[in-house]
Amino acid sequence: MKRSIELYGRLRDAGLGASLRVDIPAGANVRGALKALKISLGAKASLIDGCALATADAVLADGDRLPSGRLALLPPVCGG
Amino acid sequence: MRRLTLITKSRLDLASVCRAVSDPRFGAVTSFMGSVRRVHAGRTVRSVSYDCFAPLAQKVLADIAARAEARWPVRVAAAHRTGRLSVGEVSVIVAAASVHRAEAFEACRFVIEDIKHRLPVWKKEHYATGDGRWLPGCSLRGRRR
């Protein structure tokens, strides 16, 4: 199943655009989705090291089932 | 009274944020204000771009303020700027008010530290040499809240 994943921070400057379309197995959890992302990025796979998946409401844990709706890939944060 | 927590492209104003926590019951108001500095790690900075996952950032900032208010007898307000800021411009303001100063100082510190560690905001420094760099930060992976 193709899912759109929004990109933020350093990921936006990586030549990937503002979002990615990634094929993720139906029923996958977050860990599985990150693995699929890594494979789809090929030589740029290390970009997602330290990144978390999140919805508009919460950061997702590795064991969470991937919810429907908006998804974002968040690199390590540094506000302030 | 509604708590002020704000992610905005607009210029931040310390007096407005402090007003949001003022109350005749409170004798102490503390504040923290972060701004873009000219030199970082030996490089001359011209400006900083703040990127943000806005819907989540609004919720996380409200949660941080609520946690501070649950932990200390304080009222908290916080605002974080997004977009490209020049040197000297204010990027973040936190204010905490309470009956006495100790709780206000502690809550203010707690909020800015949690902003640094949890708020989905990223900054890219733009240098005088024309290049730029996204700054490293704290991973949110494995964090439930």
Backbone of each chain as ProteinMPNN parsed JSONL, in Angstrom:
{"seq_chain_A": "MKRSIELYGRLRDAGLGASLRVDIPAGANVRGALKALKISLGAKASLIDGCALATADAVLADGDRLPSGRLALLPPVCGG", "coords_chain_A": {"N_chain_A": [[0.846, -1.197, 0.0], [0.639, 2.146, -0.959], [1.936, 4.887, 0.807], [1.914, 8.299, 1.778], [4.51, 10.236, 3.083], [5.373, 12.899, 5.041], [8.163, 15.166, 5.048], [10.626, 16.673, 7.171], [12.815, 19.296, 8.477], [16.256, 18.524, 8.204], [15.752, 16.562, 6.344], [14.351, 17.695, 4.319], [16.172, 18.964, 2.769], [17.466, 17.049, 1.403], [17.197, 16.332, -1.174], [14.89, 14.947, -1.652], [12.444, 16.041, -1.822], [9.34, 17.434, -0.477], [7.829, 15.442, 0.521], [7.494, 11.841, 0.669], [6.561, 8.999, -1.32], [5.816, 5.873, -0.341], [5.932, 2.34, -0.536], [4.263, 0.407, 1.673], [3.82, -2.503, 3.561], [0.51, -3.794, 4.055], [-1.03, -3.452, 7.225], [1.312, -3.133, 8.564], [3.577, -2.388, 11.278], [5.095, 0.439, 13.011], [7.837, -0.005, 13.117], [8.161, -1.74, 10.96], [7.373, -0.053, 8.903], [9.387, 1.874, 8.952], [11.495, 0.311, 8.198], [10.761, -0.338, 5.599], [10.869, 2.186, 4.504], [13.592, 2.733, 4.716], [14.662, 0.853, 2.953], [13.547, 1.774, 0.58], [14.902, 4.135, 0.261], [17.459, 3.507, -0.436], [20.718, 4.298, -1.267], [20.574, 6.537, 0.288], [19.709, 5.767, 2.743], [20.734, 6.1, 5.329], [19.903, 8.539, 6.092], [17.568, 8.392, 7.584], [18.282, 7.599, 10.086], [17.814, 7.82, 13.519], [15.418, 9.089, 13.175], [11.881, 9.636, 13.749], [8.557, 8.361, 13.367], [5.481, 10.086, 13.01], [2.122, 11.151, 13.743], [-0.307, 13.781, 13.232], [-0.999, 14.086, 15.797], [0.593, 12.641, 17.609], [3.815, 11.248, 18.499], [4.904, 8.19, 17.174], [5.323, 4.908, 18.546], [7.675, 2.192, 18.105], [6.328, -0.29, 18.047], [3.726, 0.343, 17.45], [0.773, 0.061, 15.47], [0.606, 1.116, 12.129], [-1.116, 4.052, 11.684], [-4.011, 5.296, 9.835], [-4.235, 8.242, 7.74], [-2.488, 11.428, 8.144], [1.038, 11.297, 7.958], [4.298, 11.776, 9.266], [7.817, 12.109, 8.924], [10.172, 12.549, 11.305], [13.162, 14.118, 11.947], [15.841, 14.182, 14.474], [15.064, 16.564, 17.0], [15.461, 20.15, 17.497], [14.566, 22.566, 18.852], [14.037, 25.968, 20.1]], "CA_chain_A": [[0.0, 0.0, 0.0], [1.439, 3.382, -1.028], [1.625, 5.923, 1.801], [2.68, 9.538, 1.656], [5.148, 10.594, 4.357], [5.921, 14.266, 4.995], [9.55, 15.277, 5.513], [10.923, 17.937, 7.86], [14.188, 19.568, 8.869], [17.332, 18.177, 7.261], [15.243, 15.662, 5.295], [13.836, 18.518, 3.203], [17.303, 19.403, 1.945], [18.2, 15.854, 0.976], [16.859, 16.024, -2.566], [13.755, 14.006, -1.671], [11.204, 16.808, -1.901], [8.68, 17.707, 0.805], [7.224, 14.188, 1.004], [7.868, 10.608, -0.041], [5.521, 7.976, -1.481], [6.507, 4.627, -0.027], [5.114, 1.137, -0.496], [4.365, -0.185, 3.011], [2.912, -3.65, 3.636], [-0.722, -3.562, 4.819], [-0.981, -3.954, 8.595], [2.665, -2.983, 9.126], [3.742, -1.483, 12.418], [6.028, 1.546, 12.739], [9.161, -0.578, 12.849], [8.102, -2.252, 9.594], [7.297, 1.089, 7.99], [10.715, 2.489, 8.893], [12.332, -0.612, 7.427], [10.371, -0.147, 4.188], [11.408, 3.502, 4.131], [15.043, 2.602, 4.585], [14.918, 0.116, 1.71], [13.187, 2.617, -0.574], [15.868, 5.244, 0.132], [18.701, 2.982, -1.023], [21.992, 4.89, -0.826], [20.306, 7.615, 1.257], [19.026, 5.134, 3.882], [21.223, 6.577, 6.634], [19.197, 9.79, 6.427], [16.484, 8.229, 8.561], [18.799, 7.223, 11.404], [17.374, 8.735, 14.585], [14.118, 9.709, 12.856], [10.669, 9.027, 14.307], [7.324, 8.583, 12.608], [4.476, 10.738, 13.849], [0.889, 11.682, 13.159], [-0.504, 15.17, 13.666], [-1.344, 14.073, 17.223], [1.537, 11.975, 18.511], [4.965, 10.488, 17.995], [4.533, 6.779, 17.236], [6.314, 3.963, 19.06], [8.021, 1.172, 17.1], [5.352, -1.379, 17.995], [2.387, 0.839, 17.076], [0.3, -0.212, 14.117], [0.625, 2.366, 11.362], [-2.488, 4.553, 11.551], [-4.339, 5.967, 8.572], [-4.126, 9.699, 7.876], [-1.236, 12.134, 7.927], [2.248, 10.718, 8.563], [5.487, 12.623, 9.073], [9.104, 11.563, 9.364], [10.768, 13.642, 12.078], [14.547, 13.956, 12.4], [16.054, 14.679, 15.828], [14.538, 17.93, 17.121], [16.341, 21.115, 18.166], [13.892, 23.862, 18.963], [14.557, 26.93, 21.066]], "C_chain_A": [[0.884, 1.25, 0.0], [0.97, 4.381, 0.039], [2.498, 7.14, 1.544], [3.237, 9.911, 3.035], [5.809, 11.964, 4.217], [7.331, 14.285, 5.588], [9.789, 16.65, 6.15], [12.419, 18.068, 8.141], [15.176, 19.164, 7.782], [16.85, 17.289, 6.126], [14.747, 16.447, 4.083], [14.947, 18.968, 2.262], [18.071, 18.237, 1.341], [17.87, 15.448, -0.455], [15.701, 15.063, -2.709], [12.424, 14.718, -1.86], [10.599, 16.99, -0.515], [7.995, 16.471, 1.366], [7.68, 13.022, 0.137], [6.631, 9.737, -0.222], [6.222, 6.633, -1.317], [5.514, 3.473, 0.017], [5.326, 0.454, 0.86], [3.364, -1.351, 3.092], [1.681, -3.338, 4.501], [-0.559, -4.166, 6.218], [0.382, -3.801, 9.254], [2.64, -2.114, 10.38], [4.814, -0.442, 12.062], [7.421, 1.024, 12.406], [9.233, -1.073, 11.399], [8.086, -1.129, 8.57], [8.664, 1.758, 7.847], [11.682, 1.618, 8.079], [12.037, -0.441, 5.931], [10.923, 1.179, 3.658], [12.895, 3.41, 3.837], [15.384, 1.907, 3.259], [14.649, 1.015, 0.505], [14.194, 3.753, -0.779], [17.217, 4.796, -0.428], [19.943, 3.62, -0.433], [21.796, 6.006, 0.204], [19.674, 7.084, 2.548], [19.465, 5.707, 5.233], [20.559, 7.885, 7.05], [18.16, 9.59, 7.517], [16.973, 7.727, 9.919], [18.367, 8.272, 12.427], [16.038, 9.385, 14.327], [12.967, 8.926, 13.478], [9.514, 9.273, 13.352], [6.287, 9.182, 13.547], [3.225, 11.039, 13.04], [0.794, 13.142, 13.589], [-0.769, 15.248, 15.169], [-0.264, 13.529, 18.137], [2.71, 11.381, 17.755], [4.625, 9.012, 18.193], [5.679, 5.937, 17.788], [6.518, 2.855, 18.031], [6.949, 0.092, 16.945], [3.953, -0.948, 17.597], [2.039, 0.414, 15.659], [0.236, 1.13, 13.382], [-0.81, 2.871, 11.167], [-2.755, 5.115, 10.156], [-4.175, 7.477, 8.799], [-2.711, 10.196, 7.7], [-0.069, 11.457, 8.658], [3.432, 11.628, 8.276], [6.713, 11.895, 9.603], [9.89, 12.701, 10.011], [12.215, 13.344, 12.446], [14.689, 14.439, 13.841], [15.748, 16.185, 15.935], [15.544, 18.861, 17.804], [15.689, 22.505, 18.184], [14.599, 24.78, 19.946], [15.388, 27.993, 20.405]], "O_chain_A": [[1.764, 1.397, 0.848], [-0.218, 4.678, 0.158], [3.659, 7.026, 1.149], [2.511, 9.898, 4.029], [6.691, 12.159, 3.381], [7.648, 13.525, 6.503], [9.224, 17.655, 5.718], [13.177, 17.102, 8.057], [14.963, 19.425, 6.598], [17.463, 17.26, 5.059], [14.724, 15.934, 2.964], [14.697, 19.311, 1.106], [19.18, 18.404, 0.833], [18.221, 14.353, -0.895], [15.534, 14.432, -3.753], [11.392, 14.071, -2.037], [11.253, 16.737, 0.496], [7.621, 16.44, 2.538], [8.18, 13.202, -0.973], [5.746, 9.736, 0.633], [7.126, 6.305, -2.085], [4.405, 3.606, 0.534], [6.423, -0.017, 1.162], [2.198, -1.195, 2.729], [1.796, -2.699, 5.546], [-0.016, -5.26, 6.369], [0.592, -4.278, 10.369], [1.8, -1.227, 10.525], [5.362, -0.447, 10.959], [8.098, 1.549, 11.522], [10.226, -0.857, 10.704], [8.701, -1.23, 7.509], [9.051, 2.161, 6.75], [12.559, 2.12, 7.376], [12.952, -0.406, 5.108], [11.377, 1.271, 2.518], [13.386, 3.941, 2.84], [16.289, 2.333, 2.54], [15.412, 1.024, -0.461], [14.318, 4.273, -1.888], [18.024, 5.627, -0.847], [20.197, 3.499, 0.765], [22.736, 6.379, 0.908], [19.162, 7.861, 3.353], [18.667, 5.79, 6.166], [20.638, 8.292, 8.209], [17.892, 10.507, 8.293], [16.164, 7.459, 10.807], [18.541, 9.471, 12.21], [15.556, 10.155, 15.158], [13.063, 7.72, 13.701], [9.493, 10.264, 12.622], [6.221, 8.833, 14.726], [3.268, 11.163, 11.816], [1.702, 13.672, 14.23], [-0.765, 16.333, 15.75], [-0.197, 13.901, 19.309], [2.629, 11.06, 16.57], [4.12, 8.623, 19.246], [6.851, 6.214, 17.531], [5.653, 2.606, 17.192], [6.696, -0.381, 15.837], [3.077, -1.794, 17.422], [2.889, 0.406, 14.768], [-0.145, 2.149, 13.96], [-1.628, 2.188, 10.55], [-1.824, 5.373, 9.393], [-3.997, 7.921, 9.933], [-1.846, 9.492, 7.179], [-0.184, 11.094, 9.828], [3.555, 12.182, 7.183], [6.651, 11.168, 10.595], [10.23, 13.687, 9.358], [12.47, 12.4, 13.194], [13.762, 15.042, 14.381], [16.129, 16.97, 15.066], [16.377, 18.413, 18.592], [16.201, 23.467, 17.611], [15.616, 24.422, 20.541], [15.902, 28.883, 21.082]]}, "seq_chain_B": "MRRLTLITKSRLDLASVCRAVSDPRFGAVTSFMGSVRRVHAGRTVRSVSYDCFAPLAQKVLADIAARAEARWPVRVAAAHRTGRLSVGEVSVIVAAASVHRAEAFEACRFVIEDIKHRLPVWKKEHYATGDGRWLPGCSLRGRRR", "coords_chain_B": {"N_chain_B": [[-9.249, 30.585, 32.753], [-7.798, 30.687, 29.529], [-4.949, 28.868, 28.488], [-1.916, 30.179, 27.128], [-0.301, 28.953, 24.418], [1.784, 28.821, 21.705], [2.598, 28.446, 18.288], [4.174, 30.165, 15.836], [4.493, 32.261, 12.879], [4.827, 34.855, 13.236], [6.339, 37.813, 14.713], [7.66, 37.596, 18.031], [6.52, 38.686, 21.256], [7.632, 39.706, 24.303], [6.278, 41.011, 26.424], [3.578, 40.478, 25.888], [3.445, 37.716, 26.23], [4.125, 37.457, 28.912], [2.018, 38.873, 30.031], [-0.013, 37.072, 29.636], [0.211, 35.265, 31.685], [-0.078, 36.679, 33.958], [-1.523, 37.538, 37.1], [-3.465, 38.719, 39.779], [-3.114, 37.176, 42.045], [-0.602, 36.184, 41.905], [2.749, 36.735, 42.821], [5.118, 36.493, 41.553], [6.774, 36.498, 38.455], [8.486, 34.777, 36.046], [10.67, 34.677, 33.211], [11.845, 33.308, 30.09], [13.809, 33.97, 27.308], [14.73, 33.168, 24.116], [17.111, 33.836, 21.572], [18.375, 34.48, 18.228], [21.773, 33.95, 17.816], [24.901, 35.603, 16.997], [27.31, 34.212, 16.626], [28.086, 30.828, 16.353], [29.519, 27.871, 17.392], [31.969, 28.797, 16.482], [31.383, 29.846, 13.993], [30.219, 32.474, 11.89], [27.007, 33.582, 12.061], [24.311, 34.43, 9.965], [21.545, 34.181, 9.783], [18.768, 32.171, 10.963], [16.833, 29.407, 10.018], [13.729, 28.191, 10.99], [12.122, 25.195, 10.975], [9.083, 23.284, 11.16], [6.779, 20.848, 12.382], [3.776, 21.621, 12.332], [1.031, 20.904, 13.337], [1.477, 18.89, 15.236], [3.389, 20.12, 16.825], [1.969, 22.211, 18.031], [0.34, 20.757, 19.751], [2.215, 19.393, 21.341], [3.535, 21.515, 22.596], [1.451, 22.592, 24.115], [1.034, 20.422, 25.777], [3.453, 20.297, 27.178], [3.337, 22.676, 28.652], [1.058, 22.138, 30.171], [1.953, 19.979, 31.688], [3.898, 21.219, 33.259], [2.282, 22.906, 34.739], [0.863, 21.032, 36.134], [2.753, 20.028, 37.772], [3.873, 22.086, 39.313], [2.581, 24.845, 41.303], [1.713, 26.876, 39.215], [1.209, 29.241, 36.525], [1.58, 28.912, 33.078], [2.957, 30.167, 30.028], [3.846, 29.89, 26.589], [5.709, 30.471, 23.599], [6.703, 29.812, 20.278], [8.696, 30.61, 17.535], [8.541, 30.332, 13.921], [10.012, 29.972, 10.606], [12.318, 32.188, 8.816], [14.789, 33.73, 10.687], [16.567, 36.645, 11.624], [19.82, 37.513, 13.025], [19.611, 38.22, 16.46], [16.853, 38.283, 16.531], [13.932, 37.098, 18.26], [13.36, 33.756, 19.119], [12.032, 32.036, 20.821], [9.843, 32.155, 23.633], [9.232, 31.805, 27.081], [7.059, 31.982, 29.816], [6.421, 32.011, 33.298], [4.276, 32.094, 36.046], [3.729, 32.519, 39.533], [2.815, 32.196, 43.035], [5.099, 32.445, 44.603], [8.662, 32.916, 43.934], [10.31, 30.622, 43.567], [8.956, 28.336, 42.481], [8.17, 29.418, 40.074], [10.591, 29.941, 38.741], [11.561, 27.292, 38.53], [9.58, 26.01, 36.99], [9.701, 27.463, 34.611], [12.256, 26.833, 33.694], [11.943, 24.065, 33.367], [10.073, 24.006, 31.268], [11.43, 25.221, 29.049], [13.537, 23.43, 28.753], [12.164, 21.077, 28.101], [11.005, 21.878, 25.72], [13.264, 22.02, 24.11], [13.892, 19.31, 23.968], [11.622, 17.931, 23.07], [9.88, 19.291, 21.319], [8.644, 19.334, 17.997], [10.556, 20.825, 16.137], [12.974, 22.27, 13.982], [16.222, 23.576, 13.292], [18.04, 25.515, 10.944], [21.143, 26.816, 10.421], [22.312, 29.714, 8.765], [25.188, 30.765, 7.282], [27.73, 33.389, 7.261], [29.455, 32.837, 5.267], [27.935, 31.859, 3.269], [27.057, 29.247, 3.122], [25.111, 26.632, 4.778], [23.689, 24.865, 7.64], [21.886, 22.176, 9.045], [21.098, 21.821, 12.415], [22.213, 19.369, 14.813], [20.161, 17.234, 16.944], [17.737, 16.093, 19.38], [16.629, 12.806, 19.383], [13.326, 11.675, 18.698], [12.512, 9.165, 18.585], [11.181, 6.242, 19.988], [10.043, 7.55, 22.052], [7.137, 7.877, 23.873], [5.275, 9.928, 24.467]], "CA_chain_B": [[-8.478, 31.36, 31.772], [-7.177, 29.81, 28.538], [-3.487, 28.92, 28.502], [-1.322, 30.614, 25.857], [0.83, 28.229, 23.825], [1.673, 29.335, 20.345], [3.628, 28.267, 17.261], [3.772, 31.258, 14.947], [5.455, 32.893, 11.977], [4.872, 36.278, 13.592], [7.322, 38.265, 15.689], [7.227, 37.325, 19.401], [6.55, 39.851, 22.133], [7.777, 39.247, 25.684], [5.236, 41.59, 27.296], [2.305, 39.776, 25.653], [3.512, 36.374, 26.822], [4.086, 37.639, 30.37], [0.64, 39.277, 30.38], [-0.875, 35.884, 29.583], [0.304, 34.503, 32.937], [-0.194, 37.574, 35.115], [-2.727, 37.34, 37.901], [-3.242, 39.405, 41.063], [-2.721, 36.215, 43.093], [0.796, 35.802, 41.724], [3.728, 37.787, 43.085], [6.362, 36.216, 40.806], [6.718, 36.125, 37.035], [9.811, 34.577, 35.453], [10.569, 34.46, 31.765], [13.037, 32.942, 29.33], [13.693, 34.409, 25.932], [15.851, 32.704, 23.296], [17.214, 34.605, 20.331], [19.401, 34.017, 17.286], [23.046, 34.582, 18.145], [25.743, 35.899, 15.83], [28.37, 33.215, 16.441], [27.824, 29.502, 16.916], [30.593, 26.913, 17.112], [33.033, 29.477, 15.751], [30.94, 30.309, 12.668], [29.396, 33.683, 11.926], [25.648, 33.269, 11.624], [23.528, 35.554, 9.436], [20.138, 33.951, 10.115], [18.408, 30.784, 11.264], [15.498, 28.999, 9.562], [13.065, 27.24, 11.881], [11.1, 24.367, 10.35], [8.211, 22.81, 12.23], [5.587, 20.05, 12.053], [2.909, 22.515, 13.119], [-0.085, 20.374, 14.137], [2.009, 18.175, 16.401], [4.098, 21.083, 17.677], [0.967, 22.91, 18.856], [-0.115, 19.834, 20.808], [3.317, 19.114, 22.261], [3.775, 22.71, 23.415], [0.36, 22.655, 25.1], [1.267, 19.339, 26.735], [4.582, 20.698, 28.034], [2.831, 23.693, 29.59], [0.124, 21.473, 31.098], [2.742, 19.181, 32.626], [4.511, 22.142, 34.221], [1.227, 23.391, 35.643], [0.461, 19.92, 37.002], [3.865, 19.73, 38.681], [4.066, 23.216, 40.221], [1.415, 25.746, 41.339], [2.103, 27.978, 38.332], [0.553, 29.392, 35.216], [2.657, 28.943, 32.089], [2.679, 30.515, 28.626], [5.042, 29.661, 25.772], [5.527, 30.755, 22.17], [7.884, 29.484, 19.469], [8.648, 31.206, 16.2], [8.998, 29.548, 12.774], [10.438, 30.822, 9.493], [13.733, 32.598, 8.829], [15.01, 34.819, 11.652], [17.898, 37.267, 11.589], [20.527, 37.582, 14.306], [18.966, 39.104, 17.425], [15.401, 38.069, 16.618], [13.534, 36.173, 19.322], [12.821, 32.499, 18.577], [11.177, 31.353, 21.794], [9.603, 32.836, 24.915], [8.484, 31.057, 28.093], [6.792, 32.758, 31.034], [5.761, 31.248, 34.358], [3.89, 32.951, 37.175], [3.278, 31.787, 40.711], [2.759, 33.014, 44.247], [6.49, 32.703, 45.007], [9.581, 32.834, 42.799], [10.992, 29.335, 43.368], [8.204, 27.49, 41.538], [8.153, 30.076, 38.767], [11.895, 29.656, 38.11], [11.665, 25.866, 38.202], [8.659, 25.694, 35.892], [10.218, 28.11, 33.401], [13.392, 25.995, 33.268], [11.377, 22.794, 32.904], [9.407, 24.189, 29.968], [12.384, 25.441, 27.957], [14.292, 22.182, 28.537], [11.289, 20.136, 27.392], [10.898, 22.381, 24.34], [14.498, 21.6, 23.414], [13.957, 17.858, 23.819], [10.405, 17.276, 22.573], [9.081, 20.03, 20.335], [9.072, 19.015, 16.627], [11.074, 22.029, 15.481], [14.35, 22.069, 13.525], [16.797, 24.851, 12.851], [19.164, 25.518, 10.004], [21.906, 28.056, 10.479], [22.838, 30.241, 7.5], [26.44, 31.413, 7.682], [28.23, 34.527, 6.482], [30.182, 32.283, 4.116], [26.965, 31.506, 2.232], [26.541, 27.891, 3.289], [24.22, 26.477, 5.924], [23.741, 23.536, 8.262], [20.847, 21.796, 10.009], [21.767, 21.47, 13.668], [21.814, 18.072, 15.376], [19.197, 17.421, 18.035], [17.323, 14.965, 20.22], [15.735, 11.895, 18.66], [12.021, 11.41, 19.312], [12.204, 7.741, 18.405], [11.097, 5.514, 21.25], [9.351, 8.363, 23.062], [5.703, 7.652, 23.75], [4.451, 11.135, 24.546]], "C_chain_B": [[-7.736, 30.415, 30.829], [-5.662, 29.995, 28.54], [-2.953, 29.333, 27.12], [-0.149, 29.705, 25.501], [0.698, 28.415, 22.324], [2.885, 28.955, 19.491], [3.262, 29.264, 16.169], [4.895, 31.736, 14.034], [5.667, 34.354, 12.357], [5.918, 36.556, 14.669], [6.787, 38.035, 17.113], [7.413, 38.56, 20.274], [6.542, 39.399, 23.591], [6.638, 39.749, 26.573], [3.905, 40.847, 27.133], [2.299, 38.407, 26.321], [3.446, 36.477, 28.35], [2.677, 38.044, 30.837], [-0.287, 38.068, 30.457], [-0.823, 35.058, 30.868], [0.063, 35.386, 34.166], [-1.545, 37.398, 35.792], [-2.475, 38.032, 39.24], [-2.828, 38.47, 42.193], [-1.221, 35.937, 43.058], [1.745, 36.977, 41.947], [5.005, 37.607, 42.28], [6.047, 35.873, 39.358], [8.156, 35.965, 36.56], [9.629, 34.362, 33.958], [11.908, 34.012, 31.214], [12.802, 33.369, 27.892], [14.935, 33.921, 25.181], [15.9, 33.497, 22.008], [18.367, 34.073, 19.475], [20.713, 34.736, 17.589], [23.969, 34.643, 16.921], [26.795, 34.822, 15.562], [27.95, 31.904, 17.088], [28.908, 28.543, 16.444], [31.661, 27.535, 16.21], [32.643, 30.0, 14.377], [30.062, 31.542, 12.819], [28.055, 33.388, 11.271], [24.963, 34.542, 11.121], [22.053, 35.428, 9.822], [19.93, 32.472, 10.423], [17.0, 30.524, 10.738], [14.948, 27.949, 10.52], [11.97, 26.518, 11.1], [10.303, 23.7, 11.474], [7.111, 21.919, 11.676], [4.468, 20.647, 12.912], [1.803, 21.831, 13.926], [0.395, 19.633, 15.379], [2.693, 19.15, 17.363], [3.12, 21.842, 18.582], [0.559, 22.028, 20.031], [0.993, 19.57, 21.828], [3.575, 20.318, 23.167], [2.693, 22.859, 24.489], [0.557, 21.596, 26.183], [2.397, 19.693, 27.697], [4.108, 21.705, 29.085], [1.903, 23.057, 30.626], [0.887, 20.649, 32.133], [3.413, 20.061, 33.683], [3.469, 22.611, 35.235], [0.727, 22.293, 36.58], [1.52, 19.664, 38.079], [4.102, 20.83, 39.715], [2.802, 24.084, 40.227], [1.71, 27.019, 40.53], [1.111, 28.114, 37.184], [1.672, 29.619, 34.201], [2.131, 29.416, 30.739], [3.983, 30.306, 27.848], [4.724, 29.924, 24.31], [6.825, 30.443, 21.448], [7.674, 30.0, 18.053], [9.054, 30.188, 15.137], [9.381, 30.516, 11.648], [11.89, 31.231, 9.651], [13.918, 33.842, 9.687], [16.438, 35.346, 11.524], [18.515, 37.248, 12.981], [19.834, 38.606, 15.211], [17.469, 38.897, 17.538], [15.087, 36.966, 17.621], [12.863, 34.939, 18.713], [11.866, 31.815, 19.534], [11.038, 32.199, 23.065], [8.807, 31.891, 25.811], [8.259, 32.0, 29.258], [6.083, 31.852, 32.025], [5.473, 32.191, 35.516], [3.417, 32.079, 38.327], [3.263, 32.729, 41.901], [4.175, 33.412, 44.654], [7.457, 32.372, 43.868], [10.128, 31.439, 42.516], [10.276, 28.48, 42.327], [8.206, 28.103, 40.142], [9.465, 29.829, 38.024], [11.976, 28.197, 37.655], [10.794, 25.507, 37.008], [9.162, 26.265, 34.57], [11.369, 27.278, 32.83], [12.902, 24.67, 32.681], [10.806, 22.943, 31.49], [10.427, 24.39, 28.852], [13.217, 24.177, 27.698], [13.445, 21.176, 27.765], [11.063, 20.578, 25.944], [12.105, 21.898, 23.528], [14.478, 20.108, 23.08], [12.761, 17.238, 23.103], [9.688, 17.999, 21.442], [9.557, 19.719, 18.912], [9.389, 20.266, 15.811], [12.541, 21.749, 15.131], [14.921, 23.404, 13.075], [18.006, 24.653, 11.951], [19.854, 26.867, 10.105], [22.4, 28.431, 9.091], [24.039, 31.112, 7.854], [26.842, 32.549, 6.746], [28.957, 34.06, 5.231], [29.239, 31.808, 3.008], [26.407, 30.103, 2.339], [25.646, 27.822, 4.527], [24.277, 25.06, 6.454], [22.55, 23.345, 9.191], [21.537, 21.337, 11.277], [21.3, 20.106, 14.175], [20.87, 18.284, 16.555], [18.916, 16.147, 18.79], [16.34, 14.091, 19.448], [14.439, 11.688, 19.439], [11.669, 9.927, 19.245], [12.216, 7.046, 19.76], [10.449, 6.303, 22.359], [7.863, 8.224, 22.846], [4.922, 8.958, 23.66], [4.804, 12.134, 23.479]], "O_chain_B": [[-7.114, 29.451, 31.277], [-5.157, 31.117, 28.587], [-3.464, 28.899, 26.087], [0.868, 29.688, 26.194], [-0.367, 28.195, 21.748], [4.033, 29.117, 19.904], [2.156, 29.213, 15.631], [6.077, 31.634, 14.364], [6.581, 35.008, 11.855], [6.32, 35.67, 15.423], [5.604, 38.253, 17.373], [8.324, 39.362, 20.069], [5.579, 38.791, 24.06], [6.099, 38.993, 27.382], [3.192, 40.615, 28.109], [1.298, 37.986, 26.899], [2.783, 35.67, 29.0], [2.211, 37.614, 31.892], [-1.23, 38.046, 31.249], [-1.711, 34.242, 31.115], [0.009, 34.884, 35.288], [-2.562, 37.146, 35.146], [-1.372, 37.937, 39.779], [-2.256, 38.914, 43.188], [-0.638, 35.508, 44.053], [1.587, 38.05, 41.365], [5.885, 38.467, 42.314], [5.166, 35.061, 39.074], [8.955, 36.897, 36.655], [8.573, 33.924, 33.501], [12.962, 34.291, 31.786], [11.727, 33.153, 27.333], [16.061, 34.231, 25.571], [14.864, 33.799, 21.416], [19.215, 33.316, 19.947], [20.767, 35.966, 17.619], [23.845, 33.871, 15.97], [27.132, 34.552, 14.409], [27.51, 31.881, 18.238], [29.175, 28.424, 15.248], [32.184, 26.889, 15.302], [33.487, 30.544, 13.665], [29.266, 31.644, 13.752], [27.975, 33.003, 10.105], [25.026, 35.591, 11.763], [21.395, 36.418, 10.144], [20.802, 31.639, 10.176], [16.085, 31.312, 10.976], [15.607, 26.953, 10.821], [11.018, 27.137, 10.625], [10.789, 23.568, 12.597], [6.565, 22.203, 10.609], [4.246, 20.237, 14.051], [1.642, 22.147, 15.105], [-0.211, 19.739, 16.446], [2.579, 19.008, 18.58], [3.41, 22.084, 19.753], [0.447, 22.497, 21.163], [0.74, 19.53, 23.032], [3.806, 20.158, 24.365], [2.988, 23.208, 25.632], [0.282, 21.84, 27.358], [2.307, 19.419, 28.894], [4.445, 21.589, 30.264], [1.955, 23.395, 31.808], [0.519, 20.621, 33.308], [3.485, 19.692, 34.855], [3.742, 22.7, 36.432], [0.233, 22.572, 37.673], [1.217, 19.15, 39.155], [4.484, 20.55, 40.851], [2.035, 24.064, 39.264], [1.927, 28.091, 41.094], [0.298, 27.229, 36.919], [2.587, 30.41, 34.431], [1.004, 29.105, 30.355], [5.075, 30.516, 28.375], [3.624, 29.64, 23.838], [7.911, 30.762, 21.932], [6.606, 29.838, 17.463], [9.831, 29.277, 15.423], [9.11, 31.714, 11.723], [12.61, 30.702, 10.499], [13.289, 34.874, 9.451], [17.385, 34.581, 11.34], [17.837, 37.001, 13.978], [19.514, 39.714, 14.781], [16.867, 39.293, 18.536], [15.865, 36.031, 17.808], [11.935, 35.047, 17.911], [10.975, 31.085, 19.099], [11.979, 32.86, 23.503], [7.844, 31.261, 25.374], [9.164, 32.736, 29.648], [5.25, 31.029, 31.647], [6.325, 32.985, 35.913], [2.789, 31.04, 38.124], [3.644, 33.895, 41.8], [4.428, 34.564, 45.006], [7.108, 31.634, 42.947], [10.384, 31.098, 41.361], [10.903, 27.96, 41.403], [8.241, 27.384, 39.144], [9.462, 29.542, 36.827], [12.405, 27.908, 36.538], [11.228, 24.778, 36.115], [9.057, 25.616, 33.529], [11.438, 27.052, 31.622], [13.382, 24.217, 31.642], [11.037, 22.097, 30.627], [10.294, 23.774, 27.795], [13.562, 23.888, 26.553], [13.95, 20.496, 26.872], [10.944, 19.742, 25.048], [11.963, 21.428, 22.399], [14.984, 19.692, 22.038], [12.87, 16.129, 22.579], [8.956, 17.369, 20.679], [10.751, 19.827, 18.634], [8.627, 20.697, 14.945], [13.254, 21.082, 15.88], [14.205, 24.254, 12.546], [18.849, 23.779, 12.156], [19.242, 27.916, 9.903], [22.851, 27.575, 8.331], [23.926, 32.069, 8.621], [26.369, 32.656, 5.615], [29.062, 34.799, 4.252], [29.689, 31.403, 1.937], [25.392, 29.792, 1.715], [25.451, 28.816, 5.227], [24.832, 24.165, 5.818], [22.233, 24.21, 10.008], [22.472, 20.539, 11.216], [20.142, 19.73, 13.992], [20.788, 19.384, 17.1], [19.744, 15.238, 18.839], [15.34, 14.581, 18.923], [14.445, 11.544, 20.661], [10.651, 9.494, 19.785], [13.127, 7.23, 20.568], [10.31, 5.81, 23.479], [7.378, 8.435, 21.734], [4.0, 9.071, 22.853], [4.2, 13.204, 23.41]]}, "name": "protein", "num_of_chains": 2, "seq": "MKRSIELYGRLRDAGLGASLRVDIPAGANVRGALKALKISLGAKASLIDGCALATADAVLADGDRLPSGRLALLPPVCGGMRRLTLITKSRLDLASVCRAVSDPRFGAVTSFMGSVRRVHAGRTVRSVSYDCFAPLAQKVLADIAARAEARWPVRVAAAHRTGRLSVGEVSVIVAAASVHRAEAFEACRFVIEDIKHRLPVWKKEHYATGDGRWLPGCSLRGRRR"}
